[in-house]
Amino acid sequence: MRPRSWLLFVTMVLLWASNWSVMKRGLSLAPPFTFVFHRFLLSLVALLVLLLFVRPPMPRDWGTLGKLSLIHISEPTRQAEI
């Protein structure tokens, strides 16, 4: 693998691993629903900022967007039943 791929991999592993200690600390400071709300709010802001910088191509018609949404919702459920 290229060095950039390794850097991205190590960054992902560190972020994923730090999640447990952050959750443990956060739950000691706030009730579970409040903690989850703030976690989702922070993720929303971070992803919107990323979206502004990256500008990925997005479908413009509602039919394609609806089909993609159904696939993303139903596929994990279908795989869990197998």
LINQUIJO-V986737 format. One record per residue. N is the residue number from 1. OMEGA is omega in whole degrees, -180 to 180 (999 if undefined). BURIAL is b if it has 9 or more other C-alpha atoms within 8 Angstrom, else e. Layout:
{{N OMEGA BURIAL} {N OMEGA BURIAL}}
This chain:
{{1 179 e} {2 180 e} {3 179 e} {4 178 e} {5 178 e} {6 179 b} {7 178 e} {8 179 e} {9 -180 e} {10 177 e} {11 179 e} {12 -180 e} {13 180 e} {14 178 e} {15 -179 e} {16 -178 e} {17 -179 e} {18 -179 e} {19 -176 e} {20 180 e} {21 178 e} {22 178 e} {23 -180 e} {24 180 e} {25 -178 e} {26 180 b} {27 175 b} {28 -178 e} {29 -175 e} {30 175 e} {31 -175 e} {32 -178 e} {33 177 e} {34 180 e} {35 179 b} {36 179 e} {37 -179 e} {38 177 e} {39 178 e} {40 179 e} {41 178 e} {42 178 e} {43 179 e} {44 -180 e} {45 -179 e} {46 -179 e} {47 176 e} {48 176 e} {49 177 e} {50 179 e} {51 179 b} {52 -178 e} {53 -174 e} {54 -179 e} {55 179 e} {56 177 e} {57 -179 e} {58 178 e} {59 -177 e} {60 -178 e} {61 -175 e} {62 180 e} {63 179 e} {64 179 b} {65 178 b} {66 179 e} {67 178 e} {68 179 e} {69 179 e} {70 179 e} {71 -178 e} {72 179 e} {73 -171 e} {74 -175 e} {75 178 e} {76 179 e} {77 -180 e} {78 -180 e} {79 -180 e} {80 -179 e} {81 -177 e} {82 999 e}}
